[in-house]
Amino acid sequence: MPSQWLTWMKHENFRKILLLVLSGISLLVSLADSGTMRIDAAWVAIVLCGIPILKDAAVGLYTRFDIKADLLVSLALIASVIIGEIFAAGEVAFIMQIGSFLEESTVARAQAGIEKLIRLTPRIARRLIGGNEEMVPAEAVEVGDTLRVLPGETIPVDGLILHGESSIDQSVVTGESMPVEKQPGDEVFSGTVNRFGAFDMRATRRDSDSAIQRMVRLVQSADAGKARIVGLADRWATWIVVIALLAAAGVWCVTGEIIRAVTILVVFCPCALVLATPTAIMAAIGNATRHRVLIREGDALERLADVKRVVLDKTGTLTCGTPKVVALYSMLEALTEQELYRLAAAAELRSEHPLGKAVVNSCREAHPELTIPQPDSFELSPGRGVAAVVEGRSLLAGKPELLERAGIEIPAAARRQAEQRTAEGATVIHLAMDGKFCGFVVLADVLRDNAAEVIAGIRALDIRPALLTGDNRNAARHIAETSGIDEIHADCLPEEKLAIIDRFQQAGEPVCMIGDGINDAPALKKAYVGIAMGGIGSDIAVEAADIALVDDDIRQLPYLLRLARRTMTTIRLNLTFSMVLNFVAILLAGMGILNPVAGALVHNAGSVAVVLNSALLLSWKGGSGRKL
């Protein structure tokens, strides 16, 4: 317990909160003091909150000639202390540190995703030399080496298959929902998983140039290239400092009263201006949390309000991410579709292939009353399908080649129907029973509920949607047409997604990218705003994104876009109010109506008003109008 307490005590946020609490208490004591205390309690706030401001201003000015809001605060602090206005100095330092803390609290820096991505790279390879196998580190593999990959193993480097056939799960690279059948001459990628069948391959790239390592570099470069929004107070700091100094000097020269000049410096401190943005963003984050949306980057909402194009991944984002049976075709009059379903599920019952499991699971969901019989025998033909004996009947389920090898002819009408469904992006499993073709099962990654409604909601905000996927064009076109998207980019590798997003943004269209897979991580980083599916999405995709949909509910996308715009409206109102308040306070200070303490209290009132206006975002209901 003591060690846990020490860890907690060392936590940076806890330290800052403690300093703010102590400073706030000291200011209250100072305000209530009637002159009985020998030392003004506000000195505590000056030491705890003011010294860090003075240090940052001095370092920034000396090392980079960087004029920020804290330079003006430092001048006001020093001037207030010189003329003995200790409370005013402490109050200004306290308010500025609150704004700084809120701003820092809204920014989540997550680099762990890159480390996890690096750990995906296989560390061991099975190299063949003179017919013998040896286990070597993946980084020791040279171009031209012959490697063997067994079922269930991760492919160590990029290469070409020499011997053998298999089904490869390459969703980590391309995002494809279905395993891809591979045969001699086909390319395979590092980090993808060999599902069935052993094969020998020739390495075409070293480990450092593999698909996964290239993705690591893409994520790092994309993150470095994404501009961060500078705080508005710092953005305008140079002008604020110059105007404040000129105004204070002018009043001093005209009136000869140093206290008026110091008061101008105090009221010119951008306290409400500093609070305008972080308080609104924190309130909006609280609103988003109620909708099960995690905003991980503090300035994400600011950027989201400027988005002109929304780019969506297909698999796992617009679709559910797992194949399901969407249709059955029985070609025998005596065989009902339900019986065909039952037999197909029985044939695939012992299969470890994702498509076979999908048939079994879909059958159980659609017909829970059915009993799927155990096959009497089962044989897997990697890359082709399965053969099984069920209730005395010989069944084949798989590709047309499996049936043709057994001498079973597929009718022309059935071929045409199967080809039509394949053209729509579906996968077809052909079935034969006792030497006769009996029908086929159609599987597809189905569109999420309300996907079309979401796209319509995005369009209503004058934002253009586009589909960006590593899946094949047929599957992409079918999903895009169904959901209402008219711009498609298919067959995209991670670097191609990155290039497309960069092209959009170079053309002046800030992009919001929405994805779920590891292959989406570079694009999520590169986009002006990245939104990840937090439920089914990979940890790496979530950590590369600025925002995560915790429940994978894409219906929240139009709401998020409206919330971002509403947040920026609130920030602009806050800024306008704070600037008007400062202008009025400067006039009153120049006329001698306000002294430094009164000016500090005016700052308090302005800061409270800004916080209250921002708090209205907590109860904002979402709206549906185009103009916010």
C-alpha positions in Angstrom: 0.0 0.0 0.0 2.8 2.6 0.8 4.4 2.0 -2.6 1.1 2.5 -4.3 0.6 5.7 -2.4 4.0 6.9 -3.4 3.3 6.1 -7.1 0.1 8.1 -6.9 1.8 11.0 -5.2 4.3 11.2 -8.0 1.6 11.2 -10.7 1.9 14.4 -12.7 -1.8 15.2 -12.8 -2.1 14.7 -9.0 0.8 17.1 -8.4 -0.8 19.8 -10.6 -4.2 19.4 -9.0 -2.6 19.7 -5.6 -0.8 22.9 -6.5 -4.0 24.4 -7.9 -6.0 23.5 -4.8 -3.3 25.0 -2.5 -3.2 28.1 -4.7 -7.0 28.5 -4.7 -7.1 28.2 -0.9 -4.4 30.8 -0.5 -6.3 33.3 -2.7 -9.5 32.8 -0.7 -7.5 33.4 2.5 -5.9 36.5 1.0 -9.3 37.9 -0.1 -10.8 37.3 3.3 -7.8 38.8 5.2 -8.5 42.2 6.8 -4.8 43.0 7.1 -4.0 40.9 10.2 -1.6 38.6 8.4 2.0 39.7 8.2 2.5 38.0 4.8 -0.2 38.0 2.1 -1.4 34.4 1.5 -1.6 35.1 -2.2 2.2 34.7 -2.3 1.5 30.9 -2.2 -0.3 31.2 -5.6 2.4 33.4 -7.0 5.1 30.8 -6.1 3.2 27.7 -7.0 1.5 29.0 -10.2 3.5 32.0 -11.2 7.0 30.7 -11.1 6.3 28.0 -13.8 4.8 30.7 -16.0 7.8 33.0 -15.6 10.2 30.1 -16.3 8.3 29.0 -19.5 8.1 32.6 -20.8 11.8 33.2 -20.1 12.9 29.9 -21.7 10.7 30.4 -24.8 11.8 34.0 -25.3 15.5 33.3 -24.8 15.8 30.0 -26.8 13.3 30.6 -29.6 12.2 34.2 -29.3 8.7 32.5 -28.9 6.2 35.1 -27.8 3.2 33.4 -26.1 0.4 34.4 -23.8 2.6 33.6 -20.8 4.9 36.4 -21.6 2.1 39.0 -21.0 1.1 37.2 -17.9 4.7 37.3 -16.7 4.9 41.1 -17.2 1.6 41.6 -15.4 2.8 39.4 -12.5 6.1 41.2 -12.1 4.5 44.7 -12.4 1.8 43.8 -9.8 4.3 42.5 -7.4 6.5 45.6 -7.8 3.6 47.9 -6.9 2.4 45.6 -4.1 -0.7 44.2 -5.7 0.0 40.6 -4.5 -3.6 39.3 -4.8 -3.9 40.5 -8.4 -0.7 38.8 -9.3 -1.7 35.5 -7.6 -5.1 35.5 -9.1 -3.9 36.0 -12.7 -1.3 33.2 -12.3 -3.9 30.9 -10.8 -6.4 31.4 -13.6 -3.7 30.9 -16.3 -2.6 27.6 -14.7 -6.2 26.4 -14.6 -6.5 27.0 -18.3 -3.1 25.3 -19.0 -4.2 22.3 -16.9 -7.5 21.9 -18.7 -5.8 22.1 -22.1 -3.2 19.5 -21.2 -5.9 17.2 -19.7 -7.8 17.1 -23.1 -4.7 15.8 -25.0 -4.1 12.1 -25.0 -0.7 11.1 -26.4 -0.7 7.4 -27.2 2.5 5.9 -28.8 1.9 2.4 -27.5 0.1 1.4 -30.7 3.4 1.7 -32.7 5.1 -0.6 -30.2 2.2 -3.2 -30.6 2.5 -2.9 -34.3 6.2 -3.7 -34.1 5.5 -6.8 -32.0 3.3 -8.1 -34.7 6.3 -8.8 -36.8 7.2 -12.5 -36.7 10.5 -13.0 -34.9 11.2 -16.6 -36.1 11.4 -18.1 -39.6 11.7 -21.7 -40.7 14.5 -21.7 -43.3 15.2 -24.6 -45.6 18.9 -25.4 -46.4 19.8 -28.6 -48.3 16.4 -30.2 -47.4 16.8 -29.5 -43.7 14.9 -27.0 -41.6 16.5 -24.5 -39.3 14.8 -21.9 -37.0 16.3 -18.5 -37.5 15.4 -14.9 -36.5 13.2 -13.2 -39.1 15.8 -10.4 -39.4 18.4 -13.0 -40.5 16.3 -14.0 -43.6 17.9 -12.8 -46.8 16.2 -12.2 -50.2 16.1 -15.5 -52.1 16.0 -17.8 -49.0 13.5 -20.6 -49.1 11.2 -20.8 -46.1 8.5 -23.2 -44.9 5.3 -22.0 -43.3 3.1 -24.5 -41.4 -0.6 -24.2 -40.7 -1.4 -21.6 -38.0 2.0 -19.9 -38.4 2.5 -16.2 -39.2 4.4 -15.5 -42.4 7.9 -14.1 -41.4 8.7 -12.0 -44.5 7.2 -11.0 -47.8 7.7 -13.6 -50.5 6.3 -15.9 -53.3 4.8 -19.4 -52.8 6.9 -22.1 -54.5 5.1 -25.2 -53.5 1.8 -25.9 -51.8 -1.6 -24.2 -51.4 -3.3 -22.5 -48.5 -5.8 -20.0 -47.3 -4.1 -16.8 -45.9 -5.7 -14.4 -43.5 -4.2 -11.1 -44.7 -6.6 -8.8 -43.0 -3.7 -7.3 -41.1 -2.4 -5.8 -44.3 -5.4 -5.4 -46.7 -8.4 -5.5 -44.4 -10.1 -8.2 -46.4 -12.8 -10.0 -44.4 -12.4 -13.4 -46.2 -9.2 -15.6 -46.2 -7.5 -15.5 -49.6 -6.6 -18.7 -51.4 -3.0 -18.9 -52.4 -1.1 -21.2 -54.8 2.3 -21.4 -56.3 3.4 -18.0 -57.8 1.1 -16.0 -55.5 2.6 -13.2 -53.2 2.3 -13.5 -49.4 3.0 -10.7 -46.8 4.8 -10.6 -43.5 2.4 -10.6 -40.5 -0.4 -12.4 -42.3 -1.5 -15.8 -41.0 -1.4 -19.1 -42.8 -4.7 -20.7 -41.9 -4.6 -24.1 -43.8 -1.9 -26.1 -45.5 1.9 -26.0 -45.4 3.8 -24.3 -48.2 7.3 -23.3 -49.2 8.1 -19.8 -50.2 10.9 -17.7 -51.5 11.7 -14.5 -49.6 11.5 -11.4 -51.8 12.2 -8.8 -49.1 14.2 -8.7 -45.9 12.5 -8.2 -42.6 13.2 -4.5 -42.5 11.4 -4.0 -45.8 8.4 -6.3 -45.0 4.8 -5.2 -45.2 4.5 -4.9 -41.4 7.7 -2.9 -41.0 6.6 -0.5 -43.8 3.3 0.0 -42.0 5.2 0.9 -38.8 7.1 3.5 -40.7 3.9 4.8 -42.4 2.3 5.3 -38.9 5.3 7.1 -37.6 5.6 9.4 -40.6 1.9 10.1 -40.8 1.8 11.1 -37.1 4.8 13.4 -37.5 3.2 15.0 -40.5 -0.2 15.8 -38.8 -0.2 19.5 -37.8 -1.4 20.2 -34.2 -3.7 23.1 -33.7 -2.0 25.9 -31.7 -3.9 27.4 -28.8 -5.8 30.6 -29.8 -4.3 32.6 -27.0 -0.8 31.6 -28.1 -1.7 32.2 -31.8 -2.6 35.8 -31.0 0.0 36.3 -28.3 2.4 38.6 -30.2 -0.3 41.1 -31.0 -1.8 40.9 -27.5 1.6 41.6 -25.9 2.4 44.5 -28.2 -1.0 46.1 -27.8 -0.9 45.6 -24.0 2.5 47.2 -23.7 1.6 50.1 -25.9 -1.6 50.7 -24.1 0.0 50.5 -20.7 2.9 52.8 -21.7 0.5 55.3 -23.3 -1.7 55.5 -20.2 1.4 55.9 -18.0 2.7 58.7 -20.2 -0.6 60.5 -20.3 -1.7 60.1 -16.7 1.6 59.6 -14.9 0.0 56.9 -12.8 1.8 53.6 -12.7 -1.1 51.8 -11.1 -3.3 52.5 -14.1 -0.6 51.0 -16.4 -0.3 47.9 -14.2 -4.1 47.5 -14.1 -4.1 47.5 -18.0 -1.5 44.8 -18.0 -3.6 42.8 -15.5 -6.9 43.2 -17.4 -5.2 42.5 -20.7 -4.1 39.1 -19.5 -6.0 36.6 -21.7 -7.4 34.5 -18.8 -10.9 34.1 -20.3 -9.3 33.7 -23.7 -7.1 30.8 -22.4 -10.2 29.1 -20.9 -12.4 29.6 -23.9 -11.2 26.6 -25.9 -10.3 23.9 -23.3 -13.5 24.3 -21.2 -15.7 24.0 -24.3 -13.7 21.0 -25.5 -13.9 19.3 -22.1 -17.7 19.8 -22.0 -18.0 18.4 -25.5 -15.9 15.4 -24.5 -18.3 14.8 -21.6 -21.3 15.0 -24.0 -19.6 12.5 -26.3 -18.8 10.1 -23.5 -22.6 9.8 -22.8 -22.9 8.6 -26.5 -20.2 6.0 -25.9 -17.7 8.0 -27.9 -14.1 8.3 -26.7 -12.3 11.5 -27.8 -8.6 10.7 -27.3 -7.0 13.9 -28.8 -7.9 17.2 -27.2 -8.0 19.2 -30.5 -9.8 16.5 -32.5 -13.2 18.3 -32.2 -11.6 21.5 -33.5 -10.2 19.7 -36.5 -13.4 17.7 -37.1 -15.4 20.9 -37.5 -13.3 21.7 -40.6 -13.7 18.3 -42.3 -14.9 18.4 -45.9 -14.7 14.7 -46.7 -15.4 11.5 -44.7 -13.5 8.4 -45.9 -14.8 5.0 -44.6 -13.2 1.6 -44.6 -15.5 -1.2 -45.7 -14.8 -4.4 -43.6 -15.7 -3.9 -40.0 -16.7 -0.3 -40.4 -19.5 -0.1 -42.9 -20.0 -3.9 -42.6 -20.1 -6.2 -39.6 -16.7 -7.6 -40.4 -17.6 -11.3 -40.4 -19.1 -13.4 -43.2 -22.7 -14.6 -42.9 -24.9 -16.8 -45.0 -27.1 -14.4 -47.1 -28.7 -16.8 -49.5 -29.1 -20.6 -50.4 -29.9 -22.1 -53.7 -31.2 -25.7 -53.9 -31.0 -27.3 -57.4 -32.9 -30.5 -56.4 -36.7 -30.5 -56.1 -36.6 -33.0 -53.3 -34.1 -31.0 -51.3 -35.5 -28.0 -49.4 -33.3 -24.9 -48.7 -33.6 -25.7 -45.0 -32.4 -29.3 -45.5 -29.6 -28.0 -47.8 -28.6 -25.6 -45.0 -28.5 -28.4 -42.4 -26.4 -30.6 -44.6 -24.0 -27.8 -45.5 -23.5 -27.0 -41.9 -22.9 -30.7 -41.1 -20.3 -31.0 -43.8 -18.5 -27.9 -42.4 -18.9 -28.8 -38.7 -15.3 -30.0 -38.2 -13.8 -27.3 -40.4 -11.5 -24.6 -38.9 -11.9 -22.4 -42.0 -13.6 -19.1 -41.2 -16.1 -19.7 -44.0 -17.0 -23.1 -42.7 -17.5 -21.8 -39.2 -19.6 -19.0 -40.7 -21.9 -21.6 -42.4 -22.4 -23.5 -39.1 -22.9 -20.3 -37.0 -25.4 -18.8 -39.5 -27.4 -22.1 -39.6 -27.6 -22.2 -35.8 -28.7 -18.5 -35.7 -31.3 -18.9 -38.5 -32.7 -22.3 -37.4 -32.0 -22.9 -33.7 -34.5 -25.7 -33.8 -32.4 -27.8 -36.2 -29.9 -30.4 -35.0 -26.7 -30.4 -37.0 -25.5 -34.0 -37.3 -21.9 -35.0 -36.7 -20.2 -36.2 -39.8 -19.1 -39.8 -39.9 -15.9 -38.9 -41.7 -14.3 -35.6 -42.7 -11.5 -34.6 -45.0 -10.1 -31.1 -45.7 -8.7 -30.2 -49.1 -6.7 -27.0 -48.5 -7.7 -24.2 -50.8 -10.6 -26.2 -52.3 -13.1 -27.3 -49.6 -14.2 -30.3 -47.6 -15.5 -33.8 -48.1 -17.7 -35.5 -45.4 -20.1 -38.4 -44.9 -23.2 -37.3 -43.1 -26.1 -39.7 -42.3 -24.8 -42.1 -44.9 -24.7 -39.4 -47.6 -21.4 -38.3 -49.3 -21.1 -34.5 -49.3 -18.7 -32.1 -51.0 -18.6 -28.4 -50.1 -16.2 -25.9 -51.6 -15.0 -24.5 -54.9 -16.1 -25.7 -58.3 -12.7 -27.4 -58.8 -13.4 -29.7 -55.8 -16.6 -30.9 -57.5 -15.0 -31.2 -60.9 -12.2 -33.4 -59.6 -14.9 -35.8 -58.4 -16.5 -35.8 -61.9 -19.5 -33.8 -60.8 -20.9 -31.4 -63.4 -22.2 -28.0 -62.4 -25.2 -26.9 -64.5 -24.8 -23.7 -66.6 -27.7 -22.0 -64.9 -26.1 -22.6 -61.5 -22.8 -21.3 -62.7 -24.4 -18.1 -64.0 -26.1 -17.5 -60.6 -22.9 -18.2 -58.7 -20.9 -15.8 -60.9 -23.5 -13.1 -60.4 -23.3 -13.3 -56.7 -19.5 -13.4 -56.9 -19.6 -10.2 -59.0 -21.5 -8.6 -56.1 -18.5 -9.4 -53.8 -20.0 -12.5 -52.2 -18.3 -15.9 -51.7 -20.0 -19.0 -53.0 -19.7 -22.6 -51.5 -20.8 -25.2 -54.1 -22.5 -28.4 -52.7 -22.8 -31.9 -54.0 -24.5 -34.9 -52.5 -23.9 -38.5 -53.5 -22.2 -37.5 -56.7 -24.8 -34.9 -57.9 -24.6 -31.1 -57.7 -27.3 -30.0 -55.3 -26.9 -26.3 -54.9 -24.7 -23.6 -53.3 -24.5 -21.4 -50.2 -23.8 -17.6 -50.6 -21.8 -15.8 -47.9 -21.0 -12.1 -47.6 -19.9 -9.5 -45.1 -23.2 -7.8 -44.5 -23.8 -4.1 -44.3 -24.4 -2.6 -40.8 -27.9 -1.5 -39.9 -28.6 2.1 -40.6 -25.4 2.5 -42.8 -27.4 4.1 -45.6 -29.0 6.5 -43.0 -25.5 7.4 -41.7 -24.2 8.2 -45.2 -27.3 10.4 -45.8 -26.7 12.2 -42.5 -23.1 12.9 -43.6 -24.2 14.3 -46.9 -26.8 16.5 -45.2 -23.8 18.3 -43.5 -22.3 19.1 -47.0 -19.6 16.5 -46.4 -18.6 14.1 -49.2 -18.4 10.4 -48.3 -16.0 8.0 -50.0 -15.2 4.3 -49.6 -11.6 3.3 -49.1 -10.8 -0.4 -48.8 -8.3 -3.1 -49.3 -11.1 -5.5 -50.4 -11.8 -6.3 -54.0 -13.7 -3.9 -56.3 -16.7 -6.1 -56.7 -17.3 -6.3 -52.9 -16.6 -2.6 -52.5 -19.0 -1.6 -55.3 -21.9 -3.7 -53.9 -21.5 -2.2 -50.4 -21.0 1.3 -51.8 -24.2 1.1 -53.9 -26.2 -0.3 -51.1 -25.1 2.4 -48.6 -25.3 5.3 -51.0 -21.6 6.1 -51.6 -20.7 7.0 -55.1 -16.9 7.3 -54.8 -14.9 4.0 -54.4 -11.2 3.2 -54.0 -10.7 -0.5 -53.8 -7.8 -3.0 -53.7 -5.8 -0.5 -51.6 -2.7 -1.4 -49.6 -2.0 0.8 -46.5 0.5 3.0 -48.4 -2.1 3.5 -51.2 -4.7 4.6 -48.6 -2.2 7.0 -47.2 -1.5 8.5 -50.7 -5.3 8.9 -51.5 -5.9 10.7 -48.2 -2.9 12.9 -48.8 -4.2 13.8 -52.2 -7.6 14.8 -50.8 -5.9 17.0 -48.2 -3.5 18.6 -50.6 -6.5 19.6 -52.6 -7.9 21.5 -49.6 -10.3 18.8 -48.4 -9.5 17.9 -44.7 -10.3 14.2 -44.3 -12.0 12.3 -41.5 -10.9 8.6 -41.9 -13.0 5.9 -40.2 -11.6 2.4 -39.9 -11.1 -0.6 -37.6 -8.1 -2.7 -38.7 -4.4 -2.6 -38.3 -4.1 -1.9 -42.0 -6.1 1.3 -41.3 -3.6 2.7 -38.7 -1.4 4.7 -41.1 -4.5 6.2 -42.7 -6.0 7.1 -39.3 -2.8 8.9 -38.4 -2.5 10.7 -41.7 -6.1 11.9 -41.8 -7.0 15.3 -40.4 -9.2 13.4 -38.0 -9.0 9.6 -37.4 -12.0 7.7 -36.0 -11.6 4.0 -35.0 -14.2 1.3 -34.3 -13.4 0.7 -30.6 -15.2 -2.6 -30.1 -14.1 -4.8 -33.0 -11.2 -2.6 -34.0 -7.6 -3.5 -33.2 -5.8 -1.8 -30.3 -3.4 -0.4 -32.8 -6.1 1.2 -34.9 -7.7 2.7 -31.8 -4.4 4.1 -30.6 -3.7 5.6 -34.0 -7.0 7.4 -34.0 -8.1 10.6 -32.4 -11.6 9.3 -31.6 -13.0 5.8 -30.9 -16.6 4.6 -31.2 -16.7 2.3 -28.1 -19.7 0.3 -29.3 -18.9 0.4 -33.0 -22.0 2.4 -33.6 -21.5 4.3 -36.8 -24.8 6.0 -36.2 -22.8 8.4 -34.0 -20.9 9.8 -37.0 -23.4 12.6 -38.0 -23.8 13.4 -34.3 -20.1 13.8 -33.9 -19.8 16.1 -36.8 -22.6 18.3 -35.5 -21.0 18.2 -32.0 -17.7 19.4 -33.5 -19.4 22.3 -35.2 -21.4 23.2 -32.1 -18.2 23.2 -30.1 -16.5 25.6 -32.4 -19.6 27.9 -32.2 -19.3 27.8 -28.4 -15.6 28.6 -28.6 -16.2 31.6 -30.9 -18.8 32.9 -28.5 -16.4 32.5 -25.6 -13.6 34.3 -27.6 -15.9 37.2 -28.6 -17.1 37.7 -25.0 -13.6 37.6 -23.6 -12.3 40.1 -26.1 -15.2 42.5 -25.5 -14.7 42.1 -21.7 -11.0 42.9 -22.0 -11.7 45.9 -24.2 -14.2 47.4 -21.7 -11.9 46.6 -18.8 -9.0 48.4 -20.5 -11.1 51.5 -21.0 -12.2 51.5 -17.3 -8.6 50.8 -16.2 -7.3 53.7 -18.4 -9.9 56.0 -16.8 -8.8 55.0 -13.3 -12.1 53.3 -12.4 -10.5 49.9 -12.1 -7.5 49.1 -9.9 -5.4 45.9 -10.2 -7.5 44.0 -7.6 -10.8 45.0 -9.2 -9.4 44.1 -12.6 -8.5 40.7 -11.3 -12.0 40.2 -10.1 -13.4 41.3 -13.4 -11.2 38.5 -14.9 -12.8 36.1 -12.4 -16.3 37.1 -13.6 -15.3 36.7 -17.2 -13.7 33.4 -16.7 -16.8 32.1 -14.8 -19.0 33.3 -17.7 -16.9 31.4 -20.2 -17.0 28.2 -18.1 -20.7 28.4 -17.7 -21.2 29.0 -21.5 -19.0 26.0 -22.2 -20.9 23.9 -19.7 -24.0 24.2 -21.9 -22.4 21.7 -24.2 -22.8 19.0 -21.6 -26.6 19.1 -22.0 -26.6 19.6 -25.8 -29.0 17.1 -27.4 -27.4 16.7 -30.8 -29.7 18.6 -33.1 -30.0 17.8 -36.8 -29.8 21.1 -38.5 -27.2 21.9 -41.1 -26.2 25.3 -39.6 -24.9 25.2 -36.0 
